[in-house]
Amino acid sequence: MKKSFLVAVSIVLLACQQQSDSKLKELYSLPKKLKEVSGIAYFPETNLLYTLEDSGNKNAIYAINSQGKLDKTITISNATNVDWEDITKDKSGNIYIGDFGNNDNERKDLCIYKVAKNQLNNDLAKAEYKISFSYPEQKEFPPKKKEMFYDVEGFFEHGGYFYLFTKNRSKGFDGTAFIYKIKNATGTQKAVKIGEFKTCSNYNHCVLTSATISPDGKKVALLSHDKVLLFKDFKGDLFHKGTHTELNLNHFSQKEAIVFKDNNTLLIADEKTNKIGGKVYEFRF
């Protein structure tokens, strides 16, 4: 199977294209203290990136300026960093922290924290509310090794809902990814599975590590270590039933974070591993 071939698990056969003539441009190095960046959110009005780190790190989010300097550290006093894997914002500028990293597929405390925009000016902030959720399809904790579909590293907020894209950790990886939908409202919810699709069967090249939606809501970008999967021409929130395009980054690293800068430009960040990475890149397409 070609790596550029994307199979949607649906009755219809979806178009898949490959594009690799765009270049990944290095913008700056991340602050040295941020070694495990796992998500980024972009605020165009201030040209700041907000980021966080995953398990084993502080319950804090970090604002980074366009030179890669740390502008502010905001500790979220009433939130615990079990495994923070992505960060996103809504149209009003409120930030959401995805505490849903689930490498072993055994967690029962998955959640999303809302941090109101007016809290971003403080060094010490409080989450306005917490959304706890579960996956109805998961019956065992952990499930069988060939059914470890319930880790997530990428999500975004759109139209009053969160959309989560799973990271497949199953034995015999075949690229299967699920899309779940959760209402942006406080309380405990059951995530609703709205679709699934397949990337390729090579874990290192096709496992999903972050997700983002364009400002106009017409494109969804999913990140892996060396490519971006772009969904467009979809109806409603059936993203996986639109056109799929593979954007080859021609650059392999532990890429963990992606966000749209504008409708045709992506910002991407990677972790620093063995002196490689720890940078922010720009990708136009």
TIMAR-209527 format. One record per residue (C-alpha): x, y, z; residue in one letter. Coordinates in steps of 0.25 Angstrom, whole numbers. Example, Ala and Ser with C-alpha at 12.3 -4.5 7.8 and 13.67 -1.06 7.14 Angstrom:
+-------+-------+-------+------+
!    c1 !    c2 !    c3 ! type !
+-------+-------+-------+------+
!    49 !   -18 !    31 !    A !
!    55 !    -4 !    29 !    S !
+-------+-------+-------+------+
END
This chain:
+-------+-------+-------+------+
!    c1 !    c2 !    c3 ! type !
+-------+-------+-------+------+
!     0 !     0 !     0 !    M !
!     5 !    14 !    -4 !    K !
!     8 !    23 !     8 !    K !
!     0 !    34 !     1 !    S !
!   -12 !    25 !     0 !    F !
!   -23 !    28 !    10 !    L !
!   -35 !    19 !    12 !    V !
!   -48 !    24 !    18 !    A !
!   -56 !    14 !    26 !    V !
!   -69 !    17 !    19 !    S !
!   -77 !    12 !     7 !    I !
!   -72 !    23 !    -2 !    V !
!   -58 !    23 !    -8 !    L !
!   -51 !    36 !    -5 !    L !
!   -41 !    44 !   -13 !    A !
!   -27 !    44 !    -8 !    C !
!   -16 !    53 !   -14 !    Q !
!    -2 !    56 !   -10 !    Q !
!     5 !    69 !   -10 !    Q !
!    20 !    71 !    -6 !    S !
!    25 !    83 !   -13 !    D !
!    23 !    92 !    -1 !    S !
!    34 !    94 !     9 !    K !
!    35 !    94 !    24 !    L !
!    41 !   107 !    29 !    K !
!    48 !   107 !    42 !    E !
!    44 !   120 !    50 !    L !
!    51 !   118 !    63 !    Y !
!    55 !   109 !    75 !    S !
!    46 !   107 !    86 !    L !
!    50 !   112 !   100 !    P !
!    60 !   101 !   106 !    K !
!    51 !    99 !   118 !    K !
!    40 !    94 !   109 !    L !
!    45 !    80 !   104 !    K !
!    32 !    73 !   103 !    E !
!    23 !    82 !    96 !    V !
!    10 !    74 !    92 !    S !
!     1 !    85 !    86 !    G !
!     0 !    99 !    82 !    I !
!   -11 !   110 !    80 !    A !
!    -9 !   123 !    72 !    Y !
!   -14 !   137 !    75 !    F !
!   -13 !   145 !    63 !    P !
!   -16 !   158 !    70 !    E !
!    -4 !   157 !    79 !    T !
!     4 !   148 !    70 !    N !
!     6 !   139 !    82 !    L !
!     6 !   123 !    83 !    L !
!     1 !   117 !    95 !    Y !
!     6 !   103 !    98 !    T !
!     7 !    92 !   109 !    L !
!    15 !    80 !   112 !    E !
!    10 !    66 !   114 !    D !
!    11 !    56 !   126 !    S !
!    21 !    58 !   137 !    G !
!    22 !    73 !   134 !    N !
!    15 !    85 !   141 !    K !
!     0 !    89 !   141 !    N !
!     4 !   101 !   133 !    A !
!     2 !   107 !   120 !    I !
!    13 !   116 !   113 !    Y !
!    11 !   128 !   104 !    A !
!    23 !   129 !    94 !    I !
!    25 !   141 !    85 !    N !
!    29 !   142 !    70 !    S !
!    44 !   141 !    74 !    Q !
!    42 !   128 !    82 !    G !
!    44 !   135 !    95 !    K !
!    35 !   131 !   107 !    L !
!    26 !   143 !   109 !    D !
!    18 !   137 !   121 !    K !
!    16 !   125 !   129 !    T !
!     1 !   123 !   134 !    I !
!     0 !   112 !   145 !    T !
!   -14 !   106 !   145 !    I !
!   -16 !   104 !   160 !    S !
!   -29 !    95 !   160 !    N !
!   -24 !    86 !   149 !    A !
!   -15 !    73 !   149 !    T !
!    -6 !    70 !   138 !    N !
!    -8 !    55 !   137 !    V !
!    -5 !    55 !   122 !    D !
!    -8 !    68 !   115 !    W !
!    -7 !    65 !   100 !    E !
!   -13 !    77 !    93 !    D !
!   -18 !    91 !    94 !    I !
!   -28 !    99 !    86 !    T !
!   -37 !   111 !    87 !    K !
!   -51 !   115 !    83 !    D !
!   -55 !   127 !    74 !    K !
!   -56 !   136 !    87 !    S !
!   -41 !   133 !    91 !    G !
!   -44 !   124 !   102 !    N !
!   -33 !   113 !   104 !    I !
!   -36 !    98 !   106 !    Y !
!   -26 !    87 !   111 !    I !
!   -28 !    73 !   106 !    G !
!   -24 !    64 !   118 !    D !
!   -27 !    51 !   110 !    F !
!   -13 !    45 !   108 !    G !
!   -16 !    30 !   110 !    N !
!    -4 !    22 !   105 !    N !
!    -8 !     9 !   112 !    D !
!   -23 !    11 !   109 !    N !
!   -26 !     9 !   124 !    E !
!   -30 !    23 !   129 !    R !
!   -44 !    26 !   134 !    K !
!   -41 !    41 !   137 !    D !
!   -41 !    47 !   123 !    L !
!   -44 !    62 !   123 !    C !
!   -43 !    75 !   117 !    I !
!   -41 !    88 !   124 !    Y !
!   -46 !   102 !   120 !    K !
!   -38 !   114 !   124 !    V !
!   -45 !   127 !   121 !    A !
!   -38 !   137 !   112 !    K !
!   -38 !   148 !   124 !    N !
!   -30 !   138 !   132 !    Q !
!   -18 !   138 !   122 !    L !
!   -13 !   151 !   128 !    N !
!   -10 !   145 !   141 !    N !
!     2 !   137 !   146 !    D !
!    -8 !   128 !   154 !    L !
!   -21 !   124 !   148 !    A !
!   -33 !   115 !   150 !    K !
!   -40 !   106 !   140 !    A !
!   -54 !   111 !   139 !    E !
!   -59 !    97 !   137 !    Y !
!   -56 !    83 !   135 !    K !
!   -62 !    73 !   125 !    I !
!   -60 !    59 !   128 !    S !
!   -63 !    48 !   118 !    F !
!   -62 !    34 !   114 !    S !
!   -63 !    26 !   101 !    Y !
!   -75 !    17 !   100 !    P !
!   -68 !     7 !    91 !    E !
!   -57 !     4 !   101 !    Q !
!   -62 !    -8 !   110 !    K !
!   -49 !   -12 !   116 !    E !
!   -38 !    -4 !   123 !    F !
!   -28 !    -7 !   117 !    P !
!   -34 !   -14 !   105 !    P !
!   -28 !   -25 !    97 !    K !
!   -14 !   -21 !    90 !    K !
!   -21 !   -21 !    77 !    K !
!   -32 !   -12 !    81 !    E !
!   -24 !     0 !    87 !    M !
!   -31 !    11 !    80 !    F !
!   -34 !    20 !    92 !    Y !
!   -22 !    29 !    93 !    D !
!   -23 !    44 !    88 !    V !
!   -13 !    54 !    85 !    E !
!   -21 !    64 !    76 !    G !
!   -34 !    72 !    77 !    F !
!   -40 !    85 !    74 !    F !
!   -52 !    93 !    77 !    E !
!   -62 !    96 !    66 !    H !
!   -77 !   101 !    67 !    G !
!   -79 !    98 !    82 !    G !
!   -73 !    84 !    81 !    Y !
!   -59 !    77 !    83 !    F !
!   -54 !    68 !    72 !    Y !
!   -44 !    57 !    77 !    L !
!   -35 !    49 !    67 !    F !
!   -30 !    36 !    73 !    T !
!   -16 !    31 !    73 !    K !
!   -16 !    16 !    70 !    N !
!    -7 !     8 !    79 !    R !
!   -12 !    -5 !    75 !    S !
!    -3 !   -17 !    72 !    K !
!    -3 !   -19 !    57 !    G !
!    -4 !    -4 !    55 !    F !
!   -12 !    -2 !    42 !    D !
!   -15 !    13 !    43 !    G !
!   -29 !    13 !    48 !    T !
!   -33 !    26 !    55 !    A !
!   -46 !    29 !    61 !    F !
!   -53 !    43 !    62 !    I !
!   -61 !    46 !    74 !    Y !
!   -70 !    58 !    77 !    K !
!   -72 !    64 !    91 !    I !
!   -81 !    76 !    94 !    K !
!   -74 !    88 !   100 !    N !
!   -81 !    88 !   113 !    A !
!   -77 !    86 !   128 !    T !
!   -81 !    72 !   134 !    G !
!   -79 !    57 !   130 !    T !
!   -81 !    52 !   116 !    Q !
!   -80 !    40 !   107 !    K !
!   -72 !    44 !    95 !    A !
!   -80 !    41 !    82 !    V !
!   -72 !    34 !    71 !    K !
!   -76 !    41 !    58 !    I !
!   -66 !    33 !    48 !    G !
!   -53 !    26 !    46 !    E !
!   -43 !    26 !    35 !    F !
!   -29 !    19 !    32 !    K !
!   -16 !    26 !    29 !    T !
!    -5 !    16 !    26 !    C !
!     1 !     3 !    33 !    S !
!    14 !    10 !    37 !    N !
!    13 !    15 !    51 !    Y !
!    25 !    24 !    50 !    N !
!    19 !    31 !    38 !    H !
!     4 !    31 !    40 !    C !
!     1 !    31 !    55 !    V !
!    -7 !    44 !    58 !    L !
!    -1 !    54 !    68 !    T !
!    -9 !    67 !    67 !    S !
!   -21 !    73 !    60 !    A !
!   -26 !    87 !    56 !    T !
!   -37 !    94 !    48 !    I !
!   -35 !   106 !    39 !    S !
!   -41 !   119 !    44 !    P !
!   -52 !   118 !    33 !    D !
!   -55 !   104 !    37 !    G !
!   -53 !    98 !    23 !    K !
!   -40 !    90 !    26 !    K !
!   -36 !    81 !    36 !    V !
!   -21 !    77 !    38 !    A !
!   -16 !    65 !    45 !    L !
!    -1 !    63 !    48 !    L !
!     8 !    52 !    48 !    S !
!    24 !    51 !    49 !    H !
!    26 !    55 !    35 !    D !
!    13 !    59 !    28 !    K !
!     0 !    66 !    29 !    V !
!   -13 !    60 !    25 !    L !
!   -23 !    71 !    20 !    L !
!   -38 !    69 !    20 !    F !
!   -46 !    79 !    12 !    K !
!   -59 !    79 !     4 !    D !
!   -67 !    72 !    15 !    F !
!   -81 !    75 !    19 !    K !
!   -84 !    79 !    34 !    G !
!   -75 !    72 !    43 !    D !
!   -73 !    59 !    35 !    L !
!   -58 !    63 !    32 !    F !
!   -54 !    49 !    28 !    H !
!   -64 !    49 !    17 !    K !
!   -58 !    60 !    10 !    G !
!   -45 !    61 !     1 !    T !
!   -33 !    55 !     7 !    H !
!   -19 !    61 !     3 !    T !
!    -6 !    57 !     8 !    E !
!     4 !    68 !    10 !    L !
!    18 !    63 !    11 !    N !
!    27 !    71 !    20 !    L !
!    40 !    65 !    15 !    N !
!    45 !    65 !    30 !    H !
!    44 !    54 !    41 !    F !
!    44 !    58 !    55 !    S !
!    35 !    56 !    68 !    Q !
!    25 !    66 !    63 !    K !
!    14 !    67 !    74 !    E !
!     7 !    81 !    71 !    A !
!     0 !    87 !    60 !    I !
!    -9 !   100 !    58 !    V !
!   -14 !   108 !    46 !    F !
!    -8 !   122 !    46 !    K !
!   -17 !   126 !    35 !    D !
!   -26 !   118 !    25 !    N !
!   -14 !   114 !    17 !    N !
!    -2 !   114 !    27 !    T !
!     1 !   104 !    38 !    L !
!    10 !   105 !    50 !    L !
!    16 !    92 !    55 !    I !
!    25 !    89 !    67 !    A !
!    33 !    77 !    71 !    D !
!    39 !    72 !    83 !    E !
!    54 !    72 !    85 !    K !
!    60 !    58 !    84 !    T !
!    74 !    54 !    83 !    N !
!    78 !    68 !    80 !    K !
!    68 !    68 !    68 !    I !
!    55 !    77 !    68 !    G !
!    50 !    86 !    79 !    G !
!    46 !    96 !    69 !    K !
!    34 !   103 !    62 !    V !
!    32 !   103 !    47 !    Y !
!    23 !   109 !    37 !    E !
!    17 !   102 !    26 !    F !
!     9 !   108 !    14 !    R !
!     1 !   100 !     4 !    F !
+-------+-------+-------+------+
END
